[in-house]
Amino acid sequence: MSGSILYIHGFNSAPSSKKACQLIDVMGRLGLGDHLRVPALHHHPREAIGQLEEAILQLGRPLLVGSSLGGYYATHLAERHGLKALLINPAVSPHRMFDGYLGTQKNLYTEETWELTHDHVAALAELEVPAPQDPQRFQVWLQTGDETLDYRLAQQYYRACALRIQAGGDHSFQGFAAQLPAMLSFAGIGADVYQSIDFTAL
């Protein structure tokens, strides 16, 4: 489906996160709900990648939109399939950060608890790819006030890509709704389709 989007949520997040809900709302208003997938990802990377591969098959050649850990998944899948990806405060080499987080985790939205193991970390390491070099296929949106990830790591890793760096903000990416027209355009959805929506009111 042209103009389709696969939204990939982050670590211990869910389709009920604010960004996902705003995107679901907009695509529904545009009559494009069938062109969007927002899977509730399994906590294990291998399971999550399997879910995402299935969603890509359903959508054809979607724009991959990945937030945080979802940005890491999106980068892997975009390079594997030659897809476009829009990354929002993406995690870079998350397996190097998780050693201190081993043990019981709790999903912030579903309250599901699960165990983060060395196997999770190894599975994340398997997904690492060389830094993307294609500014036509990658947009990277960063906010310098991200309290969870150092935006400079992503700025360096994705330096060959189209970078949009905003001062301030936070890890959830403040002002996301106002940026949705740029995302829709990158997905191949024409401005004539969405110009009637007041994105500032979302």
N, C-alpha and C positions, 0 to 999 in steps of 0.2 A: 504494500500500500504506500503510495507516495504521500508525503506529509505525515508519516507515522512517527511516534515517539515511544521509546522504551525508557521508563524512569527507574533508576536503580538507587534504592535508598542506602543509607549508611549503616555503620556498626551499631547494633542494638536499637535500630530504628524500625520503621514500619510504614505501610501505605497510609497510615493515619497521621503522618507527620505534616507539618504546616505546608511545606513546599509541595509535597505530593498532593495534598488536598486542593491547593490553589490551582495546580496544573489540571487535576481531574475536573475541577469546576469549569475552568476555561474551555477545555476540550469538549466537555459536555454542552456548554452554551453554544459552541461553534458547530454542534452536530457531528463532532469528530470523535466521540467517545470510543467508537470501534477502532480508531487509529491509535489508541493509547493502551499500553499495558503498564501496570504498576504492581509487579508481583511482590508478595510477602516472602522475602528471601529466607531460606534456611540459614541457621547460624554457621553451618560448616561450608567453607568455600567451594568444595567440590560439588556439593548439593546445589548451592546457589548458582554456580556457573551452569549446571545442567538445566535449572529453571530458566535462566536467561537465554540459553541456547534455544530452548523450546519457544520462548516468546519471540525471539528473532525470526524463527521459522514462521510463526503465525503472522508477523507483521511485514515480512519481506526484507526491506532494507531500511530499518528505522534509524532515526537519530537516537543515539544512546545519550541519555542525560544521567550523569552519575554524581552523587553527592558524597563527599568524604570517602569512606571505604568503597562506596559505589563508584566513585571516580576511578579507583584502582581497577575494579572489575571492568568498567567501561573501556578503559585504556587497553586492557588485555583483549577484550572482544573486538574493539574497533580495529586493532592491528591484525587480529586473526582473520577478520572478515572484510577488511577494507571499508569499514563503515565510518560515518561521521560521528563525532562525540563532543558533547559539551560537558565540561567538568566543573563542578562547583566546590570550591575549597577541597580539592581532591587529596586523598592520602597518597604519599609516595613511600614505597617500600614499607608497608604497614607491618610486615612480619618482623622487621627490626625493632618495632616499638612495643610488640605485644608480650615480650618475655616477662615484663613486670605485671602483666594483667592475667596471667594464668590462674585458673580456678573458676569459682562460681561467678557468672554474669547474670544480669537481669535486663531484659528488654525494656526500654524506657516507655514504650507504648502498650505492649501486650502484657507486661509483667511476667512473661515467661522467664524461668531461670534455666540456665544451661551451664555446662562446664567448658571453659576454654582450655584446650589441651595443646601439647606439642604438635599433635597431628594437624590441628587448625593452622598453626604457625607454618608448618612444613607445606601445607596445601597452598597457603598464601604465597610462599616463596616460589612455588612452581609457576605462578601466574605472572611473575615479573617479566617485563619486556624492555628492550632498549628504549631510550627516550624517543618519543615520536618526533618526526622531522617534517611533518606535513601541515603547514598552517591552513591549508584549504579544508582539511578534515577535522581539525581540532580547534575548539575554543575553550579557553580556561579562564574561569571567573574566580578571582581571589579577593578576599577582604583582609586588610592588614591587621584588623583587630581580632582575628581568629584566635580564640583562647585555647583551642584543642590542638591545632596543628600549626607549625611555623610556616606561614605562607611563602617564605623565601625558599623553602625546599622545593615547592611546586614551581615557583618562578624560575628556579635554576633548571629543574628537570624538563620543564615544558618550554624552555626558552626559544625553541625554534617554532613554536606554535603561536596562534593568535591569543595574546594575553590581555585580559581586562582586569586591572588591579584598582580596587577602590580603597581609599583610606578609611580606617575605622571598621565598623561592622562587627560581626562575630562569626562563630563557626556555622551557625544556622543560615547565614547569608541574609543580612538585613536588606529589605527593599526588593526581595526576589520578584514579587508580583509585577513591579514596575518594569522589570527586565524581560518579562515574558514575551513581548513583541519581538525582541531580538532572537529569542529561542525559537519562536514559531517560524520566523523568517529563515533561520538556519535549517529548520526541518523541511523547508520548501513549501510552507503555507503562506499564501499571498496576503499582503496587507489588506486587500479588499475584503478578505474573509473575516478579519478580526478588528477592523477599524471602528466598529460600533461599540466595542467593549471599553468601559472605563477601568483600566487596569489599576489605577490609583485607589479604587474603591474596594478592591478585593481584600 
